[in-house]
């Protein structure tokens, strides 16, 4: 890790440091000392150190610099006293698609493990996005909890529930997809618009006779899914691409539906040159290509990376995968909620992770370093 260069103390900081008779006898500086050195009130220092609103950016920067120069360290004992209060976080995630949502759950579990047993994390599952989630969340809202992590589907269905949770003082963190325009605390996801744009650019640059492309997605009422399609269309337009997006098939993350729609699509579109599977539900699409005798003749870009895809990428049956980093998404969603509950630190409204492009050339490197993602 690259170490930051130590700055020279400001005159105010030097004055505080010089007032200490001996370094070994000087007490650890706190908020009062920082306020004196920076020439501001104790309340202003508290807002700066805990990322609270009501303070100018320049003042915040000055206070943080002064705190660093004085050697300020957070009061870990006070933090422990806060942590000793029992807290409970509810996590609502779909069972399908397991190859994505299981690692996302693991990211939450790993991040929460260090705070046990004072922090309880309860997981609830429902069949898939758009099926059973409303009932699951409503059940939890009937009980007391301190925070909720969920993957929202249709805004018309989820917005009232987020509003109800917020009214009860329960912060909501969206993960994997977003619910823009609601009162959710923050959202953590791979940037869907960028994902769609990347795939459009990949297809455009292939130059292998690809003229017609289709997208197989989940449900366009889900923000993540609709944004990927929007990003794909926007990049085709920006590039003045010769590729046409001829169809967008909604398979609702259902294996049988995705397989059926793929077979129907291939029968209707003999000139199809590319398919973008914008959810992790790619295996039924590949099965449809194999059963139709079109595998290897159509360029396929899928979403996420799991064991079944590895040989398909190695053999060229799948051209590329966009890895959405579910472990990191889970960890970041938990950390955002934890720091808000325990320290009052409000996260920025949206966290967009850049997706990773996985090709045959770098596939083995991703596999070898797959555990590194837990470290961020």
C-alpha positions as CSV (number, residue, x, y, z in Angstrom):
1,X,0.0,0.0,0.0
2,X,1.3,3.4,-0.9
3,X,1.9,5.6,2.2
4,X,0.7,9.2,2.2
5,X,3.4,11.8,2.7
6,X,3.2,13.5,6.1
7,X,2.3,17.2,5.8
8,X,4.0,19.9,7.8
9,X,1.7,21.0,10.8
10,X,-0.2,24.3,10.4
11,X,0.7,27.1,12.8
12,X,-2.3,26.3,14.9
13,X,-1.4,22.7,15.1
14,X,2.2,23.6,16.0
15,X,0.9,25.8,18.8
16,X,-1.0,22.9,20.4
17,X,1.9,20.5,19.9
18,X,4.4,22.9,21.5
19,X,2.2,23.4,24.5
20,X,2.8,19.8,25.6
21,X,5.8,19.5,28.0
22,X,6.8,16.1,26.8
23,X,5.6,13.8,24.1
24,X,5.4,10.8,26.4
25,X,3.3,12.8,28.9
26,X,1.0,14.5,26.4
27,X,-2.5,13.2,26.3
28,X,-4.0,12.0,23.1
29,X,-5.7,14.9,21.4
30,X,-9.5,14.9,21.3
31,X,-12.3,17.0,19.8
32,X,-11.5,19.9,22.1
33,X,-7.9,20.1,21.1
34,X,-8.8,19.9,17.4
35,X,-11.3,22.7,17.8
36,X,-8.7,24.9,19.5
37,X,-6.1,24.2,16.8
38,X,-8.5,24.8,13.9
39,X,-10.2,27.8,15.5
40,X,-13.7,26.4,15.3
41,X,-16.3,25.1,17.7
42,X,-16.4,21.7,19.2
43,X,-19.7,21.1,17.4
44,X,-18.2,21.9,14.0
45,X,-15.3,19.4,14.7
46,X,-17.9,16.7,15.6
47,X,-19.8,17.3,12.3
48,X,-16.5,17.1,10.3
49,X,-15.2,13.9,12.0
50,X,-18.5,12.1,11.7
51,X,-19.4,13.2,8.1
52,X,-22.5,15.0,9.3
53,X,-24.2,17.8,7.3
54,X,-24.1,21.5,8.1
55,X,-20.5,22.3,7.5
56,X,-18.6,23.8,4.5
57,X,-16.3,21.6,2.5
58,X,-13.3,23.8,3.0
59,X,-13.9,23.9,6.8
60,X,-14.3,20.1,6.9
61,X,-11.0,19.7,5.0
62,X,-9.2,22.0,7.3
63,X,-10.5,20.1,10.4
64,X,-9.6,16.7,9.0
65,X,-6.1,18.0,8.2
66,X,-5.6,19.4,11.6
67,X,-6.9,16.2,13.2
68,X,-4.4,14.1,11.2
69,X,-1.5,16.4,12.1
70,X,-2.4,16.2,15.8
71,X,-2.4,12.4,15.7
72,X,-6.1,12.2,16.5
73,X,-7.5,8.7,16.8
74,X,-11.2,7.8,17.2
75,X,-12.3,6.8,20.7
76,X,-12.4,3.1,20.3
77,X,-13.8,2.6,23.9
78,X,-16.8,4.9,23.1
79,X,-17.3,3.0,19.8
80,X,-17.3,-0.3,21.7
81,X,-20.0,1.1,24.1
82,X,-22.1,1.9,21.1
83,X,-21.5,-1.5,19.6
84,X,-22.5,-3.2,22.9
85,X,-26.1,-2.2,22.1
86,X,-27.8,-5.1,20.4
87,X,-28.7,-4.3,16.8
88,X,-30.5,-6.3,14.2
89,X,-30.3,-6.0,10.5
90,X,-32.7,-7.7,8.1
91,X,-31.5,-8.9,4.7
92,X,-34.0,-9.6,1.9
93,X,-32.5,-11.2,-1.2
94,X,-33.9,-13.6,-3.9
95,X,-32.9,-17.3,-4.1
96,X,-32.5,-17.0,-7.9
97,X,-30.1,-16.4,-9.4
98,X,-28.0,-18.2,-6.8
99,X,-24.7,-17.8,-8.6
100,X,-25.0,-14.0,-8.0
101,X,-27.0,-13.7,-4.8
102,X,-25.3,-16.4,-2.8
103,X,-21.9,-14.6,-3.1
104,X,-23.6,-11.3,-2.3
105,X,-24.9,-12.9,1.0
106,X,-21.4,-14.2,1.7
107,X,-20.1,-10.6,1.4
108,X,-22.6,-9.4,4.0
109,X,-21.8,-12.4,6.3
110,X,-18.0,-11.8,6.1
111,X,-18.4,-8.1,6.8
112,X,-20.8,-8.7,9.8
113,X,-18.8,-11.5,11.4
114,X,-16.5,-9.2,13.3
115,X,-19.4,-7.5,15.1
116,X,-21.0,-10.6,16.4
117,X,-22.8,-11.3,18.8
118,X,-23.8,-7.7,19.4
119,X,-25.0,-7.3,15.8
120,X,-27.5,-9.8,14.5
121,X,-28.0,-10.2,10.8
122,X,-31.1,-12.1,9.8
123,X,-31.4,-13.4,6.2
124,X,-34.7,-14.0,4.4
125,X,-35.1,-15.3,0.9
126,X,-37.9,-15.3,-1.7
127,X,-38.1,-17.1,-5.1
128,X,-36.8,-14.3,-7.4
129,X,-36.8,-10.6,-8.1
130,X,-40.4,-9.6,-8.5
131,X,-41.8,-12.7,-6.9
132,X,-42.4,-12.9,-3.2
133,X,-40.3,-10.0,-2.1
134,X,-43.2,-7.7,-1.1
135,X,-44.6,-10.3,1.2
136,X,-41.1,-10.9,2.7
137,X,-40.5,-7.3,3.4
138,X,-43.9,-6.7,4.8
139,X,-43.4,-9.5,7.3
140,X,-40.2,-7.9,8.5
141,X,-41.8,-4.5,8.8
142,X,-44.2,-5.9,11.3
143,X,-41.3,-6.6,13.6
144,X,-38.6,-4.4,15.1
145,X,-35.3,-4.1,13.3
146,X,-32.6,-1.4,13.0
147,X,-31.9,-1.6,9.2
148,X,-32.8,-3.4,6.0
149,X,-30.7,-4.5,3.0
150,X,-32.8,-5.4,-0.1
151,X,-32.6,-5.8,-3.8
152,X,-35.6,-3.8,-5.1
153,X,-37.6,-4.8,-8.2
154,X,-40.5,-2.7,-9.5
155,X,-40.5,0.8,-8.0
156,X,-44.3,0.8,-7.9
157,X,-44.2,-2.2,-5.6
158,X,-41.2,-1.4,-3.4
159,X,-41.4,2.4,-3.0
160,X,-44.3,2.3,-0.6
161,X,-42.4,-0.3,1.6
162,X,-39.3,1.8,1.6
163,X,-41.4,4.8,2.6
164,X,-43.0,2.9,5.4
165,X,-39.6,1.7,6.7
166,X,-38.2,5.2,6.6
167,X,-41.3,6.6,8.4
168,X,-40.5,4.1,11.2
169,X,-36.9,5.2,11.4
170,X,-35.5,2.1,9.7
171,X,-32.8,2.9,7.1
172,X,-32.9,0.9,3.8
173,X,-29.9,0.1,1.7
174,X,-30.5,-1.2,-1.8
175,X,-28.0,-3.6,-3.2
176,X,-27.5,-5.1,-6.7
177,X,-30.1,-2.7,-8.1
178,X,-31.5,0.7,-7.1
179,X,-34.7,2.4,-6.2
180,X,-34.1,6.0,-7.3
181,X,-36.4,8.6,-6.1
182,X,-37.2,6.8,-2.9
183,X,-36.1,7.5,0.7
184,X,-33.5,4.7,0.7
185,X,-30.3,5.5,2.5
186,X,-28.0,4.5,-0.3
187,X,-27.6,2.0,-3.1
188,X,-24.6,-0.3,-3.9
189,X,-24.4,-2.0,-7.3
190,X,-22.3,-2.5,-10.4
191,X,-23.1,0.5,-12.7
192,X,-25.8,-0.9,-15.0
193,X,-25.7,1.8,-17.6
194,X,-22.0,1.4,-18.0
195,X,-22.4,-2.4,-18.2
196,X,-24.8,-2.1,-21.1
197,X,-22.6,0.5,-22.8
198,X,-19.5,-1.8,-22.5
199,X,-21.3,-4.6,-24.2
200,X,-22.5,-2.4,-27.0
201,X,-18.9,-1.3,-27.6
202,X,-17.6,-4.8,-27.5
203,X,-20.1,-6.0,-30.1
204,X,-19.4,-2.9,-32.3
205,X,-15.6,-3.5,-32.2
206,X,-15.9,-7.3,-32.9
207,X,-16.1,-6.7,-36.6
208,X,-17.1,-10.3,-37.2
209,X,-20.2,-9.8,-39.3
210,X,-22.4,-9.0,-36.2
211,X,-25.3,-6.9,-37.4
212,X,-28.2,-8.0,-35.3
213,X,-28.0,-8.4,-31.5
214,X,-30.7,-9.3,-28.9
215,X,-30.7,-8.8,-25.2
216,X,-32.1,-11.4,-22.8
217,X,-32.8,-9.7,-19.5
218,X,-34.8,-10.2,-16.3
219,X,-37.6,-7.7,-15.8
220,X,-37.5,-4.2,-17.3
221,X,-39.4,-2.8,-14.3
222,X,-36.2,-3.5,-12.3
223,X,-33.9,-0.5,-12.4
224,X,-30.7,-2.5,-13.0
225,X,-32.2,-4.4,-16.0
226,X,-33.7,-1.3,-17.7
227,X,-30.5,0.7,-17.2
228,X,-28.4,-1.9,-18.9
229,X,-30.7,-1.8,-21.9
230,X,-30.6,2.0,-21.9
231,X,-26.8,2.0,-21.7
232,X,-26.6,-0.5,-24.6
233,X,-28.8,1.7,-26.8
234,X,-27.0,4.9,-25.9
235,X,-23.6,3.5,-26.8
236,X,-24.8,2.1,-30.1
237,X,-26.1,5.6,-30.9
238,X,-22.9,7.3,-29.7
239,X,-20.7,5.0,-31.9
240,X,-23.0,5.4,-34.8
241,X,-22.8,1.6,-34.8
242,X,-24.0,-0.6,-37.7
243,X,-25.4,-3.0,-35.1
244,X,-29.1,-3.2,-34.6
245,X,-30.7,-4.2,-31.3
246,X,-33.5,-6.2,-32.7
247,X,-35.2,-7.6,-29.6
248,X,-35.2,-7.4,-25.8
249,X,-36.6,-10.5,-24.2
250,X,-37.8,-10.4,-20.5
251,X,-37.2,-13.8,-19.0
252,X,-37.9,-12.7,-15.3
253,X,-34.8,-14.6,-14.2
254,X,-36.7,-17.9,-14.7
255,X,-34.7,-20.8,-16.2
256,X,-37.5,-22.3,-18.3
257,X,-38.7,-19.0,-19.5
258,X,-35.2,-17.9,-20.5
259,X,-34.7,-21.2,-22.4
260,X,-38.0,-21.0,-24.2
261,X,-37.5,-17.3,-25.2
262,X,-34.0,-18.1,-26.5
263,X,-35.2,-20.9,-28.7
264,X,-38.1,-18.8,-30.0
265,X,-35.7,-15.9,-30.6
266,X,-33.3,-18.0,-32.6
267,X,-36.1,-19.5,-34.7
268,X,-37.4,-16.0,-35.6
269,X,-33.9,-14.4,-36.1
270,X,-31.8,-16.5,-38.5
271,X,-29.4,-13.5,-39.0
272,X,-28.8,-12.9,-35.3
273,X,-25.1,-12.4,-34.6
274,X,-24.9,-11.6,-30.9
275,X,-26.7,-12.1,-27.6
276,X,-26.2,-10.1,-24.4
277,X,-27.5,-11.8,-21.3
278,X,-27.8,-8.9,-18.9
279,X,-28.5,-11.0,-15.8
280,X,-26.7,-13.9,-14.3
281,X,-29.4,-16.2,-15.7
282,X,-27.2,-17.1,-18.7
283,X,-27.1,-20.9,-18.5
284,X,-30.6,-21.5,-20.0
285,X,-29.7,-19.1,-22.9
286,X,-26.5,-21.1,-23.6
287,X,-28.6,-24.3,-23.4
288,X,-31.0,-22.9,-26.0
289,X,-28.1,-22.0,-28.3
290,X,-26.7,-25.5,-28.0
291,X,-30.0,-27.2,-28.7
292,X,-30.6,-25.0,-31.7
293,X,-27.2,-25.7,-33.1
294,X,-26.2,-22.1,-32.9
295,X,-23.6,-22.2,-30.2
296,X,-20.2,-20.9,-31.4
297,X,-21.8,-19.1,-34.4
298,X,-23.3,-16.3,-32.2
299,X,-21.2,-14.0,-30.1
300,X,-22.4,-14.3,-26.5
301,X,-21.7,-11.8,-23.7
302,X,-22.9,-12.8,-20.3
303,X,-23.2,-11.3,-16.8
304,X,-21.1,-12.4,-13.8
305,X,-18.6,-15.3,-13.4
306,X,-19.3,-18.7,-11.9
307,X,-17.9,-22.2,-12.3
308,X,-20.2,-23.3,-15.1
309,X,-19.1,-20.4,-17.3
310,X,-15.4,-21.1,-17.1
311,X,-15.1,-23.9,-19.7
312,X,-17.5,-22.0,-22.0
313,X,-15.3,-18.9,-22.0
314,X,-12.1,-21.1,-22.4
315,X,-13.6,-22.8,-25.5
316,X,-14.9,-19.5,-27.0
317,X,-18.6,-20.5,-26.7
318,X,-19.0,-17.4,-24.5
319,X,-17.1,-14.4,-25.8
320,X,-17.0,-12.3,-22.6
321,X,-18.5,-11.9,-19.1
322,X,-19.1,-8.7,-17.2
323,X,-18.4,-9.5,-13.5
324,X,-20.5,-7.4,-11.1
325,X,-18.4,-8.2,-8.0
326,X,-21.2,-9.5,-5.7
327,X,-19.0,-10.1,-2.7
328,X,-17.9,-6.5,-2.7
329,X,-21.4,-5.3,-3.2
330,X,-22.5,-7.3,-0.2
331,X,-19.7,-6.0,2.0
332,X,-20.2,-2.4,0.9
333,X,-23.9,-2.5,1.5
334,X,-23.4,-3.8,5.1
335,X,-20.6,-1.4,5.9
336,X,-22.7,1.6,4.7
337,X,-25.6,0.5,6.9
338,X,-23.4,-0.3,9.9
339,X,-21.5,3.0,9.9
340,X,-24.8,4.9,9.7
341,X,-26.4,3.0,12.6
342,X,-23.3,2.9,14.9
343,X,-21.5,6.2,14.0
344,X,-24.1,8.4,12.4
345,X,-22.1,8.5,9.2
346,X,-24.4,9.1,6.2
347,X,-23.1,7.4,3.1
348,X,-23.2,9.1,-0.3
349,X,-26.5,8.3,-2.0
350,X,-25.2,6.0,-4.7
351,X,-22.2,3.6,-4.9
352,X,-21.5,2.5,-8.5
353,X,-18.9,-0.2,-8.9
354,X,-17.2,-0.5,-12.3
355,X,-17.9,-3.9,-13.8
356,X,-14.9,-6.1,-14.7
357,X,-14.6,-7.4,-18.3
358,X,-13.6,-11.1,-18.2
359,X,-12.2,-12.6,-21.5
360,X,-10.4,-15.8,-22.3
361,X,-7.1,-13.9,-22.0
362,X,-7.6,-12.9,-18.4
363,X,-10.0,-15.6,-17.2
364,X,-7.4,-17.6,-15.3
365,X,-6.2,-14.5,-13.5
366,X,-9.7,-13.8,-12.3
367,X,-10.0,-17.4,-11.0
368,X,-6.6,-17.4,-9.3
369,X,-7.5,-14.1,-7.5
370,X,-11.1,-14.6,-6.8
371,X,-10.7,-14.6,-3.0
372,X,-9.1,-11.2,-3.1
373,X,-12.4,-9.5,-3.6
374,X,-13.3,-10.1,0.1
375,X,-10.5,-7.6,1.0
376,X,-12.0,-4.9,-1.2
